[in-house]
């Protein structure tokens, strides 16, 4: 609920209660006595109503008839307590809760370092988080941003940190300490929204690795121009699997095996080790080398440059997937 609407209905409720008491006091004014002039006017009733609703009264106007005293005891006193609860609740909602929120947010932000931010917890975002957890990422290192409370409830059930907000806004990304994040995964469900989130994140964190999901092939170039380091089109990837399956029924299985944490093998990226410098990519012992990145240039294992590894090279290799821990192993 917006702040102005929250405040408006609270003020309206208080005025309604005061109006009700004022009406009843005016109808039963014969049961009241003014110790100053023994005359009860409308101004006197208005004054007596506001004083008795907000305090216990000053004694200048008092109920004298049994009916008036019973009315004050059984109706006005509960209304007085309720009005004070509304005042306290308003103060809490508008002031104290914001102070507590900022304090809690500051504590959470202080602990956010080298974390993974996921904007959008739809189908793709959910699968990405599940895969990260399956690969050994601590859920407490993942921050999920989504405007849907239901989606955030699902993410929180997995152990992730959650924030309800609009990822296209600077403040939302600053709240999750985007400048200290390890990487950003953008899966907003709409290509234009995902690209806008990428632009927002890029100007806040110029060196942040950003992976974005786009559904339309025409939006892959704009996504890269917005600052995305990795652009993934699930439709294109599905097409690759389908096309591969026509050439051999095992090709699609192996490609899926490489991509999933549940497979027997997986792709691994790492920097070249000092002892490997000068040697060929085919000579590495940690896995099967398939590509080198020298700067931003990819070098295949068949190219001549792959026969001599250099300082600063990044190696892409296929390694054996570590088996999941046995449930019988001691903890």
Residue frames relative to the residue before (quaternion, step in Angstrom):
aa qw qx qy qz dx dy dz
X 1.0000 0.0000 0.0000 0.0000 0.00 0.00 0.00
X 0.4827 -0.6616 0.4772 0.3186 3.63 -0.85 0.87
X 0.6304 -0.5630 0.3775 0.3782 3.55 -1.16 0.63
X 0.6684 0.5149 -0.3156 0.4343 3.59 0.89 -0.92
X 0.6643 0.4922 -0.3078 0.4708 3.59 1.04 -0.76
X 0.6144 0.5435 -0.3355 0.4632 3.56 1.06 -0.76
X 0.6819 0.4751 -0.2817 0.4795 3.57 0.93 -0.94
X 0.6452 0.5494 -0.3270 0.4183 3.60 0.97 -0.85
X 0.7071 0.4460 -0.2971 0.4613 3.61 0.82 -0.89
X 0.6081 0.5398 -0.3613 0.4565 3.61 1.11 -0.53
X 0.6565 0.4911 -0.3047 0.4847 3.57 0.95 -0.91
X 0.6493 0.5222 -0.3170 0.4531 3.60 0.96 -0.84
X 0.6508 0.5141 -0.3194 0.4585 3.58 1.00 -0.80
X 0.6480 0.5106 -0.3180 0.4672 3.59 0.97 -0.84
X 0.6680 0.4943 -0.3022 0.4671 3.59 0.91 -0.91
X 0.6318 0.5340 -0.3313 0.4538 3.58 1.05 -0.73
X 0.6619 0.4941 -0.3058 0.4736 3.58 0.97 -0.85
X 0.6495 0.5014 -0.3196 0.4739 3.59 0.96 -0.83
X 0.6414 0.5287 -0.3215 0.4536 3.58 1.02 -0.81
X 0.6383 0.5245 -0.3274 0.4586 3.57 1.04 -0.80
X 0.6706 0.4836 -0.2983 0.4769 3.59 0.91 -0.92
X 0.6231 0.5438 -0.3378 0.4492 3.60 1.02 -0.80
X 0.6563 0.5127 -0.3128 0.4567 3.59 0.92 -0.87
X 0.6922 0.4747 -0.2831 0.4641 3.56 0.87 -0.95
X 0.6251 0.5223 -0.3394 0.4703 3.59 1.07 -0.69
X 0.6569 0.5134 -0.3179 0.4514 3.58 0.97 -0.81
X 0.6459 0.5074 -0.3196 0.4725 3.57 1.02 -0.81
X 0.7836 0.2951 -0.1604 0.5227 3.60 0.95 -0.82
X 0.2206 0.8255 -0.4968 0.1517 3.61 1.12 0.59
X 0.5590 0.6061 -0.4002 0.4000 3.61 1.17 -0.40
X 0.6643 0.4983 -0.3103 0.4628 3.60 1.18 -0.39
X 0.6200 0.5178 -0.3434 0.4792 3.59 1.29 0.12
X 0.1364 -0.7782 0.6068 0.0866 3.56 -1.21 0.55
X 0.2640 -0.7413 0.6018 0.1363 3.52 -0.99 1.01
X 0.3307 -0.7830 0.4987 0.1699 3.59 -0.50 1.19
X 0.6136 0.5558 -0.3587 0.4312 3.62 1.23 -0.11
X 0.8427 0.0133 0.0309 0.5373 3.58 0.71 -1.06
X 0.4285 -0.7343 0.4341 0.2980 3.59 1.30 0.14
X 0.6256 0.4890 -0.3547 0.4937 3.57 1.17 0.58
X 0.2012 -0.7841 0.5802 0.0902 3.60 -0.82 1.04
X 0.0754 -0.7899 0.6086 -0.0014 3.57 -0.55 1.24
X 0.6853 -0.4526 0.3441 0.4551 3.55 -1.29 0.04
X 0.6152 0.5368 -0.3465 0.4618 3.59 1.06 -0.73
X 0.6331 0.5249 -0.3302 0.4633 3.57 1.02 -0.77
X 0.6600 0.4996 -0.3078 0.4691 3.59 0.96 -0.86
X 0.6405 0.5156 -0.3220 0.4692 3.59 1.00 -0.82
X 0.6547 0.5057 -0.3036 0.4726 3.57 0.96 -0.88
X 0.6743 0.4986 -0.2988 0.4555 3.58 0.86 -0.98
X 0.6397 0.5365 -0.3248 0.4443 3.60 1.01 -0.82
X 0.6999 0.4644 -0.2842 0.4623 3.60 0.77 -1.00
X 0.6538 0.5109 -0.3211 0.4565 3.58 1.01 -0.76
X 0.7160 0.4503 -0.2747 0.4572 3.59 0.83 -0.91
X 0.6371 0.5174 -0.3438 0.4562 3.62 1.09 -0.58
X 0.7570 0.3798 -0.2053 0.4904 3.59 0.99 -0.79
X 0.7803 0.1261 -0.0812 0.6072 3.62 1.17 -0.51
X 0.6080 -0.5326 0.4199 0.4127 3.58 -1.24 -0.43
X 0.6360 -0.5469 0.3273 0.4350 3.59 1.25 0.18
X 0.4127 -0.7179 0.5173 0.2159 3.54 -1.35 0.37
X 0.5533 -0.6511 0.3795 0.3548 3.60 1.21 -0.09
X 0.5303 0.6277 -0.4269 0.3775 3.60 1.19 -0.06
X 0.7464 0.1391 -0.1146 0.6406 3.58 1.19 -0.58
X 0.0029 0.8259 -0.5598 0.0674 3.57 -0.64 1.11
X 0.4671 -0.6301 0.5267 0.3277 3.59 -1.21 0.49
X 0.1473 -0.8195 0.5509 0.0573 3.58 -0.85 0.94
X 0.6729 0.4748 -0.3135 0.4728 3.60 1.07 -0.61
X 0.6157 -0.5529 0.3984 0.3956 3.62 -1.12 0.49
X 0.6388 0.5324 -0.3362 0.4421 3.57 0.99 -0.78
X 0.6691 0.5016 -0.3019 0.4578 3.59 0.93 -0.92
X 0.6640 0.4945 -0.3109 0.4668 3.59 0.97 -0.82
X 0.6326 0.5158 -0.3307 0.4737 3.58 1.05 -0.75
X 0.6274 0.5336 -0.3290 0.4619 3.59 1.02 -0.78
X 0.6630 0.5018 -0.3089 0.4618 3.60 0.93 -0.87
X 0.6939 0.4950 -0.2815 0.4407 3.57 0.95 -0.88
X 0.7904 0.3715 -0.1785 0.4533 3.56 0.81 -1.01
X 0.7850 0.3124 -0.1727 0.5064 3.61 1.07 -0.54
X 0.7162 0.4563 -0.2782 0.4488 3.57 0.75 -1.02
X 0.6440 0.5368 -0.3366 0.4287 3.61 0.93 -0.80
X 0.6698 0.4569 -0.3237 0.4877 3.68 0.85 -0.76
X 0.6307 0.5171 -0.3470 0.4630 3.61 1.00 -0.73
X 0.6233 0.5423 -0.3395 0.4496 3.60 1.00 -0.80
X 0.6688 0.4870 -0.2993 0.4753 3.58 0.91 -0.91
X 0.6530 0.5178 -0.3160 0.4535 3.59 0.97 -0.83
X 0.6365 0.5229 -0.3260 0.4639 3.59 0.99 -0.81
X 0.6565 0.4979 -0.3156 0.4707 3.58 0.97 -0.80
X 0.6186 0.5243 -0.3437 0.4736 3.59 1.06 -0.67
X 0.6300 0.5162 -0.3372 0.4722 3.60 1.03 -0.73
X 0.6382 0.5225 -0.3265 0.4616 3.59 0.97 -0.85
X 0.6826 0.4806 -0.2885 0.4688 3.58 0.87 -0.95
X 0.6533 0.5124 -0.3174 0.4582 3.59 0.98 -0.82
X 0.6369 0.5181 -0.3281 0.4672 3.57 1.04 -0.75
X 0.6499 0.5068 -0.3186 0.4683 3.56 0.93 -0.86
X 0.6511 0.5125 -0.3220 0.4579 3.58 0.98 -0.81
X 0.6954 0.4925 -0.2831 0.4401 3.57 0.82 -1.02
X 0.7613 0.4110 -0.2096 0.4555 3.56 0.87 -0.93
X 0.8064 0.2652 -0.1237 0.5138 3.58 1.05 -0.62
X 0.7731 0.3909 -0.2330 0.4418 3.57 0.39 -1.21
X 0.6478 0.5151 -0.3398 0.4468 3.61 0.95 -0.78
X 0.6326 0.5241 -0.3355 0.4610 3.58 1.03 -0.73
X 0.6330 0.5202 -0.3314 0.4677 3.57 1.06 -0.77
X 0.6616 0.4880 -0.3029 0.4821 3.60 0.93 -0.90
X 0.6308 0.5379 -0.3370 0.4463 3.59 0.99 -0.83
X 0.6782 0.4863 -0.3001 0.4621 3.58 0.85 -0.95
X 0.6431 0.5204 -0.3268 0.4570 3.58 1.03 -0.78
X 0.6706 0.4809 -0.2984 0.4795 3.59 0.94 -0.88
X 0.6400 0.5241 -0.3275 0.4566 3.57 1.00 -0.83
X 0.6381 0.5260 -0.3275 0.4571 3.59 1.00 -0.81
X 0.6505 0.5070 -0.3186 0.4672 3.60 1.01 -0.78
X 0.6592 0.4969 -0.3126 0.4699 3.58 0.95 -0.87
X 0.6532 0.5214 -0.3155 0.4494 3.57 0.94 -0.90
X 0.6341 0.5457 -0.3377 0.4314 3.58 0.99 -0.78
X 0.7077 0.4507 -0.2574 0.4793 3.60 1.13 -0.64
X 0.5906 0.5868 -0.3718 0.4107 3.60 1.24 -0.19
X 0.2390 0.7312 -0.6009 0.2172 3.54 -0.47 1.28
X 0.8497 0.0437 -0.0537 0.5227 3.57 -0.97 0.90
X 0.3728 0.7318 -0.4774 0.3126 3.57 1.03 0.83
X 0.4186 -0.6722 0.5511 0.2630 3.54 -1.35 0.20
X 0.1755 -0.7824 0.5925 0.0775 3.56 -0.78 1.05
X 0.0919 -0.7786 0.6205 0.0176 3.56 -0.86 1.03
X 0.1105 -0.7939 0.5962 0.0448 3.58 -0.58 1.14
X 0.7714 0.2224 -0.2159 0.5557 3.55 -0.46 1.24
X 0.0201 -0.8153 0.5780 -0.0263 3.57 -0.55 1.16
X 0.2284 0.7547 -0.5673 0.2378 3.52 0.78 1.12
X 0.8193 -0.2094 0.1567 0.5103 3.57 -1.13 -0.61
X 0.7077 0.4549 -0.2684 0.4692 3.60 0.79 -1.03
X 0.6737 0.4966 -0.3047 0.4545 3.58 0.87 -0.91
X 0.6355 0.5288 -0.3214 0.4617 3.56 1.03 -0.81
X 0.6760 0.4864 -0.2960 0.4678 3.57 0.89 -0.93
X 0.6286 0.5356 -0.3394 0.4503 3.59 1.04 -0.75
X 0.6653 0.4921 -0.3060 0.4707 3.58 0.93 -0.85
X 0.6428 0.5159 -0.3260 0.4630 3.60 0.95 -0.82
X 0.6633 0.4975 -0.3062 0.4678 3.58 1.00 -0.82
X 0.6231 0.5331 -0.3389 0.4612 3.60 1.03 -0.76
X 0.6686 0.4856 -0.3022 0.4752 3.57 0.93 -0.89
X 0.6423 0.5240 -0.3251 0.4552 3.59 1.01 -0.79
X 0.6934 0.4627 -0.2737 0.4797 3.59 1.12 -0.60
X 0.6821 -0.5348 0.2745 0.4164 3.55 1.25 0.20
X 0.4622 0.6695 -0.4642 0.3501 3.61 1.21 0.13
X 0.4434 -0.6764 0.5210 0.2729 3.56 -0.92 0.94
X 0.4808 -0.6856 0.4542 0.3040 3.65 -0.71 0.96
X 0.6130 0.5616 -0.3544 0.4281 3.59 1.14 -0.56
X 0.6319 0.5115 -0.3337 0.4773 3.59 1.28 -0.21
X 0.6432 0.4998 -0.3120 0.4891 3.59 1.30 -0.01
X 0.1053 -0.7688 0.6291 0.0458 3.56 -0.97 0.94
X 0.1495 -0.7962 0.5844 0.0463 3.57 -0.69 1.14
X 0.1087 -0.7714 0.6255 0.0441 3.58 -0.92 0.99
X 0.2182 0.7561 -0.5901 0.1802 3.55 -0.82 1.02
X 0.4501 -0.6962 0.4797 0.2874 3.62 -1.03 0.66
X 0.6312 0.5461 -0.3288 0.4420 3.60 1.24 -0.27
X 0.4231 -0.7080 0.5080 0.2481 3.57 -0.79 1.05
X 0.6286 0.5395 -0.3435 0.4425 3.60 1.03 -0.73
X 0.6550 0.5026 -0.3118 0.4703 3.58 0.94 -0.88
X 0.6599 0.4980 -0.3120 0.4682 3.58 0.96 -0.82
X 0.6094 0.5442 -0.3558 0.4537 3.58 1.08 -0.63
X 0.6410 0.5099 -0.3196 0.4764 3.59 1.04 -0.77
X 0.6678 0.4947 -0.3045 0.4654 3.58 0.96 -0.84
X 0.6520 0.5124 -0.3161 0.4608 3.56 1.00 -0.80
X 0.6087 0.5574 -0.3470 0.4454 3.58 1.11 -0.66
X 0.6558 0.4930 -0.3070 0.4823 3.58 1.19 -0.51
X 0.5901 -0.5932 0.3622 0.4106 3.59 1.26 -0.18
X 0.4935 0.6712 -0.4278 0.3506 3.59 1.26 0.10
X 0.4878 -0.5749 0.5531 0.3544 3.52 -1.37 0.28
X 0.1187 -0.8118 0.5704 0.0392 3.59 -0.97 0.79
X 0.0426 -0.7647 0.6423 0.0290 3.53 -1.27 0.55
X 0.2736 -0.7455 0.5878 0.1545 3.56 -0.81 1.04
X 0.4095 0.7076 -0.4859 0.3090 3.57 -0.49 1.14
X 0.5435 -0.5879 0.5027 0.3261 3.50 -1.46 0.02
X 0.3334 -0.7946 0.4780 0.1704 3.57 -0.41 1.23
X 0.5741 0.5835 -0.3930 0.4189 3.61 1.21 -0.16
X 0.6416 0.5310 -0.3229 0.4496 3.59 1.22 -0.27
X 0.5768 -0.6099 0.4248 0.3390 3.55 -1.03 0.82
X 0.6687 0.5335 -0.3231 0.4047 3.57 0.83 -0.98
X 0.6357 0.5383 -0.3412 0.4357 3.59 0.96 -0.80
X 0.6996 0.4539 -0.2753 0.4783 3.58 0.88 -0.91
X 0.6172 0.5199 -0.3517 0.4745 3.59 1.10 -0.57
X 0.6155 0.5651 -0.3468 0.4260 3.60 1.07 -0.70
X 0.7240 0.3739 -0.2392 0.5280 3.60 1.12 -0.55
X 0.4623 -0.7146 0.4274 0.3047 3.60 1.24 0.45
X 0.0173 0.8544 -0.5182 0.0338 3.55 0.83 1.04
X 0.6272 0.5597 -0.3404 0.4212 3.60 1.10 -0.61
X 0.7183 0.3892 -0.2528 0.5183 3.60 1.24 -0.30
X 0.4517 0.7139 -0.4375 0.3082 3.60 1.27 0.08
X 0.5219 -0.6193 0.4915 0.3201 3.54 -1.28 0.47
X 0.7735 -0.1500 0.1344 0.6010 3.54 0.98 -0.86
X 0.2690 -0.7389 0.5953 0.1652 3.54 -1.32 0.34
X 0.1405 -0.7620 0.6287 0.0659 3.56 -0.94 0.98
X 0.1199 -0.8111 0.5722 0.0189 3.55 -0.63 1.18
X 0.1907 0.7566 -0.6012 0.1724 3.56 -0.64 1.16
X 0.0360 0.8653 -0.4955 0.0661 3.54 0.55 1.25
X 0.5575 -0.6184 0.3938 0.3895 3.60 1.21 -0.20
X 0.7536 0.2065 -0.1370 0.6088 3.59 1.21 -0.49
X 0.5159 -0.6717 0.4333 0.3081 3.57 -0.86 0.95
X 0.6640 0.5073 -0.3285 0.4402 3.61 0.88 -0.84
X 0.6535 0.4992 -0.3139 0.4746 3.59 1.02 -0.78
X 0.6476 0.5185 -0.3205 0.4572 3.59 0.98 -0.83
X 0.6567 0.5007 -0.3134 0.4689 3.59 0.97 -0.80
X 0.6411 0.5125 -0.3248 0.4699 3.60 1.02 -0.75
X 0.6216 0.5207 -0.3377 0.4780 3.59 1.04 -0.73
X 0.6395 0.5301 -0.3194 0.4560 3.57 0.99 -0.83
X 0.6441 0.5112 -0.3168 0.4727 3.58 0.95 -0.85
X 0.6619 0.5107 -0.3061 0.4554 3.58 0.92 -0.90
X 0.6853 0.4808 -0.2839 0.4675 3.57 0.91 -0.91
X 0.6498 0.5478 -0.3295 0.4112 3.57 0.97 -0.82
X 0.7020 0.4405 -0.3002 0.4724 3.61 0.93 -0.73
X 0.6416 0.4936 -0.3340 0.4828 3.61 1.24 -0.31
X 0.7890 0.1123 -0.0347 0.6030 3.59 1.11 -0.70
X 0.2191 -0.8430 0.4743 0.1275 3.62 0.25 1.24
X 0.7641 0.3678 -0.1998 0.4908 3.63 1.05 -0.65
X 0.4331 0.7249 -0.4482 0.2931 3.59 1.23 0.10
X 0.3911 -0.6814 0.5556 0.2721 3.64 -0.89 0.82
X 0.0607 -0.8074 0.5866 -0.0158 3.57 -0.75 1.07
X 0.0981 -0.7678 0.6321 0.0349 3.55 -0.84 1.06
X 0.0583 -0.8221 0.5656 -0.0284 3.55 -0.74 1.09
X 0.2850 -0.7299 0.5990 0.1653 3.55 -1.14 0.75
X 0.0061 0.7763 -0.6300 0.0200 3.58 -0.84 1.01
X 0.3825 -0.7454 0.5078 0.2006 3.56 -1.04 0.79
X 0.7329 0.3800 -0.2118 0.5230 3.57 1.13 -0.64
X 0.4905 -0.6854 0.4539 0.2891 3.57 -0.76 1.03
X 0.6235 0.5599 -0.3453 0.4226 3.60 1.06 -0.67
X 0.6842 0.4925 -0.2865 0.4552 3.59 1.17 -0.44
X 0.4463 0.6975 -0.4618 0.3180 3.59 1.22 0.01
X 0.6696 0.4878 -0.3028 0.4713 3.61 0.92 -0.85
X 0.6566 0.4846 -0.3349 0.4711 3.67 0.85 -0.77
X 0.6205 0.5413 -0.3490 0.4474 3.58 1.06 -0.68
X 0.6576 0.4847 -0.3085 0.4873 3.59 0.98 -0.80
X 0.6570 0.5019 -0.3144 0.4664 3.58 0.97 -0.78
X 0.6272 0.5320 -0.3352 0.4598 3.59 1.15 -0.51
X 0.6588 -0.5326 0.3023 0.4370 3.58 1.24 -0.26
X 0.4360 0.6959 -0.4731 0.3192 3.60 1.22 0.12
X 0.3393 -0.7389 0.5482 0.1961 3.57 -0.98 0.86
X 0.7774 0.1189 -0.0736 0.6132 3.57 1.19 -0.56
X 0.0889 -0.7859 0.6116 0.0185 3.56 -0.83 1.06
X 0.0769 -0.8067 0.5858 -0.0105 3.56 -0.69 1.14
X 0.1122 -0.7650 0.6329 0.0406 3.52 -0.92 1.03
X 0.3245 -0.7826 0.4918 0.2008 3.61 -0.26 1.21
X 0.6068 0.5486 -0.3632 0.4459 3.58 1.11 -0.60
X 0.6614 0.4993 -0.3045 0.4695 3.58 0.95 -0.87
X 0.6518 0.5142 -0.3243 0.4534 3.57 0.99 -0.84
X 0.6322 0.5102 -0.3337 0.4781 3.57 1.02 -0.77
X 0.6299 0.5295 -0.3339 0.4597 3.58 1.05 -0.73
X 0.6266 0.5298 -0.3403 0.4592 3.59 1.02 -0.74
X 0.6590 0.4992 -0.3153 0.4660 3.58 0.94 -0.84
X 0.6628 0.5009 -0.3113 0.4615 3.55 0.93 -0.85
X 0.6671 0.4913 -0.3078 0.4678 3.59 0.93 -0.87
X 0.6473 0.5243 -0.3214 0.4503 3.58 1.01 -0.78
X 0.6374 0.5488 -0.3330 0.4262 3.55 1.05 -0.72
X 0.6196 0.5463 -0.3547 0.4380 3.59 1.16 -0.45
X 0.6730 0.4859 -0.2956 0.4728 3.59 1.16 -0.54
X 0.7742 -0.1439 0.1161 0.6053 3.55 1.16 -0.47
X 0.4832 -0.7187 0.4147 0.2794 3.54 -0.72 1.01
X 0.6652 0.5072 -0.3135 0.4494 3.61 1.20 -0.37
X 0.5297 0.6597 -0.4134 0.3366 3.62 1.17 -0.38
X 0.6752 0.4837 -0.2996 0.4695 3.57 0.88 -0.91
X 0.6187 0.5439 -0.3470 0.4482 3.60 1.04 -0.75
X 0.6846 0.4860 -0.2964 0.4552 3.57 0.92 -0.90
X 0.6311 0.5232 -0.3363 0.4635 3.60 1.01 -0.74
X 0.6586 0.4829 -0.3027 0.4913 3.58 1.01 -0.78
X 0.6021 0.5652 -0.3419 0.4485 3.56 1.12 -0.72
X 0.6597 0.5113 -0.2987 0.4628 3.56 0.98 -0.87
X 0.7218 0.4743 -0.2549 0.4348 3.57 0.95 -0.85
X 0.7290 0.4420 -0.2391 0.4649 3.60 1.07 -0.67
X 0.5218 -0.6395 0.4695 0.3137 3.53 -1.16 0.63
X 0.6524 0.5325 -0.3134 0.4389 3.59 1.19 -0.45
X 0.5239 0.6587 -0.4052 0.3571 3.61 1.25 -0.05
X 0.6182 -0.5572 0.4091 0.3741 3.55 -1.35 0.12
X 0.7700 0.1851 -0.1149 0.5997 3.57 1.22 -0.47
X 0.0813 -0.7879 0.6076 0.0578 3.55 -1.26 0.34
X 0.4941 -0.6260 0.5135 0.3166 3.52 -1.29 0.40
X 0.0778 -0.7944 0.6023 0.0126 3.55 -1.01 0.85
X 0.1578 -0.7723 0.6091 0.0878 3.57 -1.02 0.82
X 0.1362 0.7879 -0.5871 0.1268 3.56 -0.87 0.96
X 0.5223 -0.6069 0.4754 0.3645 3.60 -1.19 0.34
X 0.5915 -0.5675 0.4308 0.3775 3.55 -1.19 0.50
X 0.3815 -0.7229 0.5305 0.2245 3.57 -1.03 0.81
X 0.6531 -0.5496 0.3369 0.3975 3.62 -1.08 0.64
X 0.6912 0.4935 -0.2901 0.4411 3.59 0.93 -0.84
X 0.6523 0.5197 -0.3104 0.4561 3.59 1.27 -0.29
X 0.5030 0.6685 -0.4230 0.3481 3.59 1.24 -0.34
X 0.7695 0.3000 -0.2631 0.4987 3.57 -0.84 1.04
X 0.6663 0.4831 -0.3024 0.4808 3.55 1.22 -0.41
X 0.5962 -0.5823 0.4104 0.3703 3.60 -1.26 0.22
X 0.6224 -0.5311 0.4187 0.3941 3.55 -1.24 0.42
X 0.6505 0.5296 -0.3162 0.4432 3.58 1.03 -0.73
X 0.6600 0.5364 -0.3090 0.4256 3.60 1.21 -0.29
X 0.4693 0.6711 -0.4700 0.3294 3.60 1.16 -0.04
X 0.3423 -0.7788 0.5037 0.1501 3.54 -1.08 0.79
X 0.5763 0.6176 -0.3740 0.3828 3.60 1.25 -0.17
X 0.7908 -0.1070 0.0977 0.5946 3.56 1.21 -0.42
X 0.6066 -0.5216 0.4383 0.4098 3.54 -1.31 -0.33
X 0.2795 -0.7911 0.5238 0.1471 3.58 -0.35 1.26
X 0.0932 -0.8220 0.5614 0.0208 3.58 -0.79 1.04
X 0.8161 0.0080 0.0120 0.5778 3.61 1.13 -0.45
X 0.1983 -0.7318 0.6383 0.1331 3.51 -1.32 0.53
X 0.1668 -0.7294 0.6472 0.1459 3.53 -1.19 0.61
X 0.0659 -0.7795 0.6228 -0.0142 3.54 -0.58 1.23
X 0.7555 -0.0543 -0.0299 0.6521 3.51 0.06 1.37
X 0.7399 -0.3188 0.2695 0.5275 3.57 -0.63 -1.14
X 0.5691 0.6185 -0.3702 0.3956 3.57 1.26 0.01
X 0.2920 -0.7541 0.5576 0.1873 3.61 -0.78 0.97
X 0.1072 -0.7803 0.6153 0.0323 3.56 -1.01 0.89
X 0.3329 -0.7662 0.5208 0.1759 3.57 -0.64 1.13
X 0.6428 -0.5508 0.3733 0.3795 3.55 -1.25 0.45
X 0.6564 0.5191 -0.3108 0.4505 3.61 1.20 -0.40
X 0.5951 0.5942 -0.3655 0.3989 3.59 1.21 -0.32
X 0.6324 -0.5789 0.3682 0.3598 3.54 -1.19 0.66
X 0.6235 0.5658 -0.3469 0.4132 3.61 1.04 -0.74
X 0.6208 0.5641 -0.3528 0.4147 3.62 1.15 -0.47
X 0.5766 0.6081 -0.3769 0.3946 3.60 1.27 -0.16
X 0.7686 0.2068 -0.1505 0.5864 3.59 1.26 -0.10
X 0.2434 -0.7905 0.5500 0.1158 3.57 -0.28 1.28
X 0.1900 -0.7933 0.5740 0.0722 3.55 -1.04 0.80
X 0.6404 -0.5107 0.4058 0.4055 3.52 -1.30 0.39
X 0.7701 0.3242 -0.2552 0.4865 3.57 -0.90 0.93
X 0.4921 0.6549 -0.4419 0.3656 3.61 1.22 -0.15
X 0.2205 -0.7293 0.6306 0.1480 3.53 -1.23 0.62
X 0.2340 -0.8028 0.5416 0.0854 3.55 -0.71 1.15
X 0.1626 -0.7284 0.6568 0.1079 3.54 -1.10 0.86
X 0.0449 0.8193 -0.5644 0.0902 3.55 -0.61 1.14
X 0.3675 -0.6745 0.5874 0.2549 3.53 -1.31 0.40
X 0.0281 -0.8131 0.5803 -0.0354 3.55 -0.66 1.14
X 0.6018 -0.5527 0.4325 0.3813 3.53 -1.29 0.33
X 0.4316 -0.6888 0.5194 0.2637 3.55 -0.99 0.87
X 0.4400 -0.6903 0.5034 0.2765 3.56 -0.81 0.99
X 0.4646 -0.6806 0.4772 0.3052 3.63 -0.85 0.84
X 0.5490 -0.6077 0.4463 0.3607 3.61 -1.06 0.63
X 0.5745 -0.5994 0.4173 0.3695 3.60 -1.06 0.62
X 0.4974 -0.6652 0.4773 0.2870 3.52 -1.05 0.82
X 0.4979 -0.6640 0.4711 0.2988 3.56 -1.03 0.80
X 0.6480 0.5176 -0.3163 0.4606 3.59 1.28 -0.32
X 0.4959 0.6584 -0.4388 0.3578 3.57 1.27 -0.16
X 0.4932 -0.6476 0.4733 0.3367 3.60 -0.99 0.71
X 0.3644 -0.7214 0.5512 0.2071 3.56 -1.09 0.74
